């Protein structure tokens, strides 16, 4: 049976790193129409084929070597995919039941990108809630279905034909998906948030990792955004960067108001939120002035083995 959805799963080392995500993909109804593209350094790192893989349309191993830029593996997988829709999955993000079917159904309306609603699976610490709000506030549950200007990075699904149109630019565009979404929207394509598709995203709760992730993502975003700008414009945006925390806080205010689970009565939540926004702005300032630097290496380290970036009192959640 031909695949309708190709799901890209990336591991920097071995299969065990993504085994939990693979389990949630296997639990999807309609998995016989899902193709898994497993990006891994070598075939030997996979180990033996698993019997449950036979339940998918296909599980294909893409050998990446020792990659250090996630977007390069994504671009490789997009080109290798056989399905008309390509979705990205993370080792610390777990699709709930019905995720795949909901994405496929919504793509029948020919949206360029369809994104899931995001849920916080480790809600015990205020730093985790601050991290979740900064990264996924506009799409966190509860959220209404409808068009959006951009959707959750690293966790959304795309029409493959549109991604292929970027050609040699594809890896660069996948480096900062917000910019990709803006470009698709500017070209007249629609992006749609689908609440029937739910992803549970494990949040950073270790303070040093929290600081690093927001600074480095801010730096990479600004470097990608300003890569074709002249120096005057880049300096102008860097000078204006102190305004970014205020602007982003105001943009997040509707998200804060609509989510009853946020620990809004706890001062530490607000402190972590403001600190994270300031770190992101510092990163953007650095990105506009000096480029990406080694931000991709830092992000690569932060995006895998998420359990290493949890506070000692935090735990990997248990859910079906």
Beta strands, then each sheet from edge to edge (+ up, - down):
strand 1: 5-10
strand 2: 34-40
strand 3: 58-63
strand 4: 85-89
strand 5: 93-95
strand 6: 113-120
strand 7: 146-147
strand 8: 157-159
strand 9: 191-201
sheet 1: 3+ 2+ 1+ 4+ 8- 6+ 9+ 5-
sheet 2: 3+ 2+ 1+ 4+ 8- 6+ 9+ 7-
end
